[in-house]
Amino acid sequence: MRNQPNPYAAPGHAGSGVTVSGERAAQVLKNTYMLLGLSLIAATGAAMFAMSANIGYMNPFLTIGVYFVLLMATNALRNSGWGILAVFGLTSWLGFTTGPIINMYAQVQGGMEIVSLALGGTATIFVAMSAIALVTRKDFSFLTNFIMIGVLVAFLASLVAVFFEIPALALAVSAAFVLLSSLLIMWQTSAIIHGGETNYIMATVTLFVSIYNLFLSLLNILTALSGND
């Protein structure tokens, strides 16, 4: 059961004030981090496969379409063991679609340095935002509406930027996703330790997609700053 809206989950799963013990919250956090770690390994493997197979750049609308299908499947199976397999399917798909992007950078001088910087920045932000939630123990549920609305607006803006090929808007969207993804990592971690999120499958999806969006957004920003856009 989940007590707070999840910006990356289908609506209609909010709970009604369930009290969760500190031991239970710690277990959910542990399970979330374990599944997240395995999901990152699966995504990395899928990305490496796509790179080695020289898979071409994926159509963004295809990427988004398959993502939402897998997300809905994960939501539907979130309370069963099949939900874990759905998580691996979703994260592997996102990793697979990232492989061709990294391949493109590998063919450009200095491209892999940009990828490394984006990975390092993503890891640093994830650790920092998680630490803020874990160390301060502050309840960040007041950010829920801001994050949900922000993600929706940024997502719609990203579609406009892709469809009409507007570089400036794409860069602004990337900056927005860096902020929103960072806040979402802190928000989700806080929700777990305060009992607002008791489903580690959906918590894993939220954190993974935040990391995914953070990485791609930093990649886009760093590319623009390097002058190789």
C-alpha positions in Angstrom: 0.0 0.0 0.0 1.2 3.5 -0.8 0.2 6.7 1.0 1.5 9.3 -1.3 1.0 10.0 -5.0 3.9 8.8 -7.2 4.8 11.1 -10.1 6.0 8.0 -12.1 3.1 5.7 -11.2 -0.5 5.5 -12.5 -3.0 7.6 -10.4 -5.4 6.0 -7.9 -3.0 4.2 -5.6 -2.9 6.6 -2.7 -3.5 5.1 0.8 -5.1 6.6 3.8 -2.7 7.3 6.6 -1.2 3.9 7.5 1.2 4.0 10.4 4.4 2.2 9.6 7.0 1.2 12.2 10.6 2.3 12.0 11.6 -1.4 11.5 9.2 -1.8 8.7 10.4 1.4 7.0 14.0 0.3 7.3 13.1 -3.0 5.6 11.4 -1.2 2.8 14.4 1.0 2.4 16.7 -2.0 2.4 14.6 -3.9 -0.2 14.4 -0.7 -2.4 18.1 -0.2 -2.4 18.8 -3.9 -3.2 16.3 -4.0 -6.0 17.6 -0.6 -7.3 21.1 -1.9 -7.4 20.1 -5.1 -9.3 18.0 -2.9 -11.7 21.1 -0.7 -12.4 23.1 -3.8 -13.2 20.3 -5.1 -15.5 20.1 -1.7 -17.2 23.9 -1.6 -17.6 23.9 -5.1 -19.2 21.1 -4.1 -21.6 23.0 -0.9 -22.5 26.2 -2.8 -23.2 24.3 -5.3 -25.3 22.7 -2.5 -27.4 26.2 -1.0 -27.8 27.9 -4.2 -28.8 25.1 -5.0 -31.3 25.3 -1.5 -32.8 21.6 -0.9 -32.2 20.6 2.4 -33.9 19.1 5.4 -32.2 15.7 4.6 -30.8 12.7 6.7 -31.8 11.8 8.8 -28.7 8.1 8.1 -29.1 8.7 4.4 -29.3 10.9 4.6 -26.2 8.2 6.5 -24.3 5.4 4.2 -25.5 7.1 1.0 -24.5 8.1 2.6 -21.2 4.5 3.5 -20.3 3.3 0.0 -21.2 6.0 -1.5 -18.9 5.2 1.0 -16.2 1.5 0.1 -16.2 2.4 -3.5 -16.0 4.7 -2.9 -13.0 1.9 -0.9 -11.3 -0.5 -3.8 -11.9 1.9 -6.4 -10.5 3.4 -4.3 -7.8 2.1 -6.5 -5.0 3.3 -9.8 -6.3 6.6 -11.4 -7.2 5.9 -10.8 -10.9 6.3 -7.1 -10.1 10.0 -7.6 -9.6 10.3 -9.1 -13.1 8.3 -6.2 -14.5 10.8 -3.8 -12.8 13.7 -5.6 -14.5 11.8 -5.4 -17.8 11.3 -1.7 -17.5 14.8 -0.8 -16.3 16.4 -3.1 -18.9 14.3 -1.3 -21.6 15.5 2.1 -20.5 19.1 0.8 -20.4 18.7 -0.7 -23.9 17.5 2.6 -25.3 20.5 4.4 -23.6 23.1 2.2 -25.3 22.7 3.8 -28.8 23.0 7.2 -27.2 26.3 6.3 -25.5 27.5 4.8 -28.8 27.0 8.1 -30.5 29.1 9.8 -27.9 31.8 7.2 -28.2 32.3 8.2 -31.9 32.9 11.9 -31.0 36.1 13.2 -29.7 35.7 13.9 -26.0 32.3 12.3 -26.0 33.1 9.6 -23.4 34.5 12.2 -21.1 31.1 13.9 -21.2 29.4 10.6 -20.5 31.7 10.0 -17.5 31.0 13.5 -16.1 27.3 12.9 -16.5 27.6 9.5 -14.7 29.7 11.1 -11.9 27.3 14.0 -11.5 24.3 11.6 -11.4 25.9 9.4 -8.7 26.9 12.5 -6.7 23.4 14.0 -6.8 21.8 10.7 -5.9 24.0 10.2 -2.9 23.6 13.8 -1.8 19.8 14.0 -2.0 19.4 10.6 -0.4 21.7 11.6 2.4 19.7 14.8 3.0 16.5 12.8 3.5 18.2 10.1 5.6 20.3 12.4 7.8 17.8 15.2 8.4 14.8 12.8 8.7 12.7 15.6 7.4 9.3 14.9 5.9 9.3 16.3 2.3 5.8 15.3 1.5 5.0 19.0 1.1 6.9 18.8 -2.2 4.4 16.3 -3.7 2.2 18.6 -5.7 5.1 20.7 -6.9 7.0 17.6 -8.2 3.9 16.0 -9.8 3.0 19.2 -11.6 6.6 19.9 -12.5 7.1 16.5 -14.0 4.0 16.7 -16.1 4.8 20.2 -17.4 8.4 19.2 -18.2 7.3 16.0 -19.9 4.9 17.8 -22.1 7.5 20.5 -22.9 10.0 17.7 -23.8 7.5 16.4 -26.4 7.2 19.8 -27.9 10.9 20.3 -28.0 11.4 16.9 -29.8 8.5 17.4 -32.2 9.3 20.9 -33.2 13.1 20.5 -32.8 13.7 23.5 -30.4 17.2 23.2 -28.9 16.7 26.0 -26.4 13.5 24.4 -25.0 15.2 21.0 -24.9 18.0 22.6 -22.8 15.5 24.2 -20.5 13.6 20.9 -20.1 16.9 19.2 -19.2 17.6 21.8 -16.5 14.1 21.3 -15.1 14.5 17.5 -15.0 17.8 17.9 -13.2 16.0 19.8 -10.5 12.9 17.7 -10.4 14.7 14.4 -10.5 17.0 15.6 -7.6 14.0 16.6 -5.5 12.2 13.3 -6.4 15.1 11.3 -5.1 14.9 13.2 -1.8 11.1 13.0 -1.7 11.0 9.3 -2.4 13.6 8.5 0.2 11.8 10.6 2.8 8.5 8.9 1.9 10.0 5.5 2.7 11.5 6.4 6.0 8.3 8.2 7.1 6.0 5.3 6.0 4.5 7.2 3.1 5.8 4.5 0.7 5.6 0.9 1.7 5.9 -0.7 -1.7 9.6 -1.2 -2.5 8.8 -2.1 -6.1 7.3 1.2 -6.9 9.9 3.0 -4.8 12.6 1.4 -6.9 10.9 2.5 -10.1 10.6 6.1 -8.9 14.3 6.2 -7.9 15.5 4.4 -11.1 13.6 6.7 -13.4 14.8 9.7 -11.5 18.4 8.5 -12.0 17.7 7.8 -15.7 16.3 11.3 -16.3 19.0 12.9 -14.3 21.7 11.2 -16.3 20.2 12.0 -19.7 19.5 15.6 -18.6 23.1 16.1 -17.4 24.3 14.6 -20.6 22.3 17.1 -22.7 23.5 20.0 -20.6 27.1 19.1 -20.6 27.0 18.5 -24.3 25.6 22.0 -24.9 28.2 23.5 -22.6 31.0 21.7 -24.4 29.9 23.2 -27.7 29.4 19.7 -29.3 25.6 19.9 -29.3 
